Amino acid sequence: MFEIHLGAAGEVVMTGRLDATQCDAALQFMDRLAAPRVIDLAGLEYIASAGLRVLLVTQKRVKGAGGGLALINVRPQIHDIFRYAGFDRIIDVTRAAG
């Protein structure tokens, strides 16, 4: 199961499993936001390569408008995926404490 919504401070909150079946909905949600800046991934358990594409497309759009994304509260196993894919060099990624 995957959920995406805006948090109390305006951050995007993703929970569950962002796999290929959920990517279109996630990208549509992100595209409706003028300039998402922070994505809280504390509840994200899994991300497929298609999910990485959602973040990359969003980062490119936001960067084109002069901004950038910050991924916060990233679980260690998800952080490893970002690091292996080189995403930590193009998107600000902060591991969850603990």
MARRORO-451023 format. One record per residue: residue number from 1; residue in three letters; z, y, x of N, C-alpha, C in turn. Coordinates in nm, 3 decimals, m for minus. Atoms other than C-alpha are relative to their C-alpha. Layout:
! residues N
k_r_n_c3_n_c2_n_c1_ca_c3_ca_c2_ca_c1_c_c3_c_c2_c_c1
NUM_ALA_Z_Y_X_Z_Y_X_Z_Y_X
...
This chain:
! residues 98
k_r_n_c3_n_c2_n_c1_ca_c3_ca_c2_ca_c1_c_c3_c_c2_c_c1
1_MET_0.000_m0.118_0.085_0.000_0.000_0.000_0.000_0.124_0.089
2_PHE_0.010_m0.124_m0.075_m0.081_0.349_0.123_0.023_0.116_m0.095
3_GLU_m0.022_m0.122_0.077_0.040_0.686_m0.002_m0.019_0.120_0.091
4_ILE_0.017_m0.126_m0.071_m0.050_1.038_0.103_0.033_0.113_m0.096
5_HIS_m0.039_m0.114_0.084_0.104_1.359_m0.029_0.049_0.114_0.089
6_LEU_m0.057_m0.112_m0.072_0.232_1.700_0.071_0.151_m0.007_m0.007
7_GLY_m0.145_m0.004_m0.006_0.594_1.720_0.184_0.052_0.137_m0.039
8_ALA_m0.067_m0.123_0.043_0.844_1.993_0.101_m0.037_0.121_0.085
9_ALA_0.033_m0.111_m0.090_0.747_2.204_0.404_m0.151_0.020_0.015
10_GLY_0.145_m0.013_m0.006_0.372_2.170_0.343_m0.068_m0.096_0.094
11_GLU_0.059_0.100_m0.089_0.322_1.886_0.588_m0.063_m0.112_m0.081
12_VAL_0.060_0.117_0.062_0.100_1.592_0.502_0.087_m0.119_0.038
13_VAL_m0.083_0.118_m0.023_0.304_1.273_0.465_m0.083_m0.124_m0.033
14_MET_0.071_0.127_0.020_0.138_0.933_0.510_0.099_m0.114_0.016
15_THR_m0.086_0.118_m0.007_0.319_0.608_0.437_m0.082_m0.125_m0.031
16_GLY_0.063_0.128_0.029_0.221_0.244_0.430_m0.104_m0.038_0.102
17_ARG_0.106_0.054_m0.087_m0.102_0.100_0.571_m0.130_0.076_m0.024
18_LEU_0.127_m0.073_0.009_m0.403_0.322_0.640_m0.110_m0.089_0.057
19_ASP_0.106_0.090_m0.041_m0.675_0.061_0.649_m0.132_0.047_m0.060
20_ALA_0.134_m0.041_0.043_m1.046_0.074_0.567_m0.009_0.024_m0.150
21_THR_0.008_m0.017_0.145_m0.986_0.043_0.192_0.063_0.131_m0.048
22_GLN_m0.070_m0.123_0.038_m0.770_0.359_0.189_m0.059_0.126_0.062
23_CYS_0.049_m0.113_m0.080_m0.969_0.582_0.423_m0.075_0.105_m0.081
24_ASP_0.074_m0.098_0.081_m1.200_0.743_0.168_0.096_0.090_m0.076
25_ALA_m0.099_m0.079_0.074_m0.904_0.853_m0.044_0.076_0.093_0.093
26_ALA_m0.073_m0.083_m0.096_m0.719_0.980_0.263_m0.086_0.117_0.047
27_LEU_0.090_m0.106_m0.046_m1.021_1.177_0.385_m0.024_0.103_m0.111
28_GLN_0.017_m0.092_0.112_m1.077_1.327_0.040_0.123_0.089_m0.016
29_PHE_m0.124_m0.078_0.009_m0.712_1.435_0.028_0.003_0.106_0.110
30_MET_m0.004_m0.093_m0.113_m0.735_1.593_0.374_m0.104_0.110_m0.016
31_ASP_0.107_m0.099_0.017_m1.063_1.767_0.290_0.035_0.105_m0.105
32_ARG_m0.041_m0.097_0.103_m0.900_1.936_m0.011_0.096_0.104_0.056
33_LEU_m0.093_m0.093_m0.061_m0.651_2.107_0.222_m0.076_0.097_0.090
34_ALA_0.072_m0.101_m0.079_m0.769_2.433_0.376_0.019_m0.022_0.150
35_ALA_m0.026_0.015_m0.144_m0.602_2.378_0.712_0.127_m0.081_0.023
36_PRO_m0.120_0.080_m0.028_m0.362_2.086_0.747_0.038_0.015_0.146
37_ARG_m0.045_m0.020_m0.137_m0.151_2.136_1.059_0.089_m0.113_0.048
38_VAL_m0.099_0.100_m0.039_0.126_1.877_1.058_m0.014_m0.123_m0.091
39_ILE_0.005_0.125_0.074_0.104_1.512_0.956_0.119_m0.084_0.043
40_ASP_m0.120_0.080_m0.027_0.430_1.318_0.931_m0.035_m0.147_m0.022
41_LEU_0.036_0.141_0.006_0.370_0.952_1.010_0.121_m0.092_0.008
42_ALA_m0.122_0.082_m0.010_0.731_0.829_0.996_m0.011_m0.128_m0.082
43_GLY_0.010_0.116_0.087_0.641_0.590_0.714_m0.129_m0.079_0.017
44_LEU_0.126_0.072_m0.021_0.302_0.477_0.848_0.028_m0.127_0.080
45_GLU_m0.027_0.130_m0.061_0.323_0.107_0.930_m0.118_m0.054_0.078
46_TYR_0.122_0.056_m0.059_m0.038_0.039_1.029_m0.112_0.101_m0.014
47_ILE_0.119_m0.083_0.010_m0.356_0.229_1.106_m0.117_m0.078_0.061
48_ALA_0.122_0.067_m0.046_m0.702_0.073_1.137_m0.090_0.102_0.069
49_SER_0.093_m0.091_m0.067_m0.990_0.219_1.335_m0.060_0.099_m0.100
50_ALA_0.051_m0.092_0.103_m1.120_0.368_1.009_0.101_0.111_m0.028
51_GLY_m0.105_m0.101_0.015_m0.787_0.549_0.977_m0.001_0.100_0.115
52_LEU_0.014_m0.089_m0.114_m0.831_0.689_1.326_m0.112_0.099_m0.024
53_ARG_0.113_m0.087_0.032_m1.163_0.828_1.206_0.042_0.113_m0.094
54_VAL_m0.049_m0.103_0.093_m0.987_1.013_0.921_0.069_0.111_0.079
55_LEU_m0.071_m0.099_m0.079_m0.761_1.185_1.173_m0.094_0.077_0.092
56_LEU_0.095_m0.066_m0.090_m1.046_1.260_1.414_m0.087_0.101_m0.075
57_VAL_0.083_m0.090_0.080_m1.268_1.411_1.144_0.082_0.123_m0.043
58_THR_m0.087_m0.111_0.042_m0.975_1.621_1.020_0.031_0.091_0.118
59_GLN_m0.028_m0.079_m0.120_m0.887_1.734_1.374_m0.121_0.087_0.035
60_LYS_0.120_m0.077_m0.034_m1.248_1.842_1.437_m0.019_0.116_m0.097
61_ARG_0.015_m0.107_0.100_m1.257_2.041_1.112_0.102_0.110_0.022
62_VAL_m0.107_m0.099_m0.019_m0.922_2.211_1.175_m0.021_0.077_0.131
63_LYS_0.024_m0.066_m0.129_m1.008_2.282_1.539_m0.114_0.099_m0.011
64_GLY_0.112_m0.090_0.022_m1.337_2.437_1.428_0.041_0.130_m0.067
65_ALA_m0.052_m0.119_0.067_m1.132_2.681_1.221_0.105_0.070_0.086
66_GLY_m0.093_m0.066_m0.090_m0.918_2.771_1.523_0.139_m0.060_0.005
67_GLY_m0.132_0.062_0.003_m0.626_2.535_1.461_0.003_m0.133_0.072
68_GLY_m0.014_0.134_m0.057_m0.517_2.186_1.551_0.103_m0.079_m0.077
69_LEU_m0.094_0.088_0.069_m0.326_1.889_1.418_0.117_m0.035_0.091
70_ALA_m0.116_0.056_m0.068_0.021_1.774_1.514_0.045_m0.121_m0.081
71_LEU_m0.048_0.122_0.063_0.120_1.416_1.434_0.145_m0.017_0.043
72_ILE_m0.142_0.008_m0.033_0.498_1.387_1.413_0.062_m0.130_m0.051
73_ASN_m0.077_0.118_0.040_0.751_1.105_1.380_m0.084_m0.128_0.007
74_VAL_0.091_0.114_m0.015_0.497_0.851_1.506_0.077_m0.120_0.054
75_ARG_m0.067_0.123_m0.043_0.637_0.498_1.530_m0.060_m0.048_0.132
76_PRO_0.048_0.045_m0.131_0.610_0.336_1.875_m0.129_m0.081_m0.005
77_GLN_0.121_0.083_0.004_0.347_0.078_1.772_m0.123_0.081_m0.039
78_ILE_0.111_m0.088_0.037_0.130_0.350_1.612_m0.031_0.093_0.118
79_HIS_0.019_m0.085_m0.118_0.184_0.576_1.914_m0.082_m0.073_0.106
80_ASP_0.076_0.079_m0.097_0.055_0.296_2.137_m0.148_m0.003_m0.035
81_ILE_0.140_0.001_0.044_m0.265_0.277_1.931_m0.066_0.133_0.033
82_PHE_0.055_m0.132_m0.031_m0.317_0.653_1.966_m0.022_0.015_0.150
83_ARG_0.010_m0.011_m0.145_m0.254_0.631_2.340_m0.116_m0.083_0.054
84_TYR_0.109_0.087_m0.045_m0.491_0.336_2.391_m0.137_0.058_m0.037
85_ALA_0.127_m0.057_0.047_m0.762_0.515_2.190_m0.028_0.138_0.061
86_GLY_0.017_m0.131_m0.061_m0.711_0.840_2.384_0.027_0.115_m0.095
87_PHE_m0.027_m0.106_0.098_m0.604_1.033_2.075_0.110_0.095_0.048
88_ASP_m0.107_m0.085_m0.050_m0.297_1.164_2.257_m0.054_0.111_0.091
89_ARG_0.061_m0.105_m0.082_m0.538_1.371_2.469_m0.072_0.106_m0.085
90_ILE_0.070_m0.097_0.085_m0.703_1.545_2.171_0.082_0.047_m0.120
91_ILE_m0.087_m0.037_0.111_m0.426_1.556_1.910_0.144_m0.003_0.054
92_ASP_m0.141_m0.004_m0.040_m0.061_1.655_1.963_0.074_m0.111_m0.074
93_VAL_m0.066_0.116_0.058_0.129_1.328_1.905_0.144_m0.004_0.049
94_THR_m0.142_0.004_m0.035_0.510_1.317_1.894_0.061_m0.128_m0.055
95_ARG_m0.065_0.127_0.039_0.690_0.980_1.891_0.125_0.027_m0.081
96_ALA_m0.125_m0.006_0.077_0.970_0.919_1.646_0.117_m0.019_0.096
97_ALA_m0.120_0.016_m0.083_1.317_0.949_1.796_0.057_m0.140_m0.018
98_GLY_m0.067_0.130_0.011_1.495_0.630_1.875_m0.068_m0.110_0.060
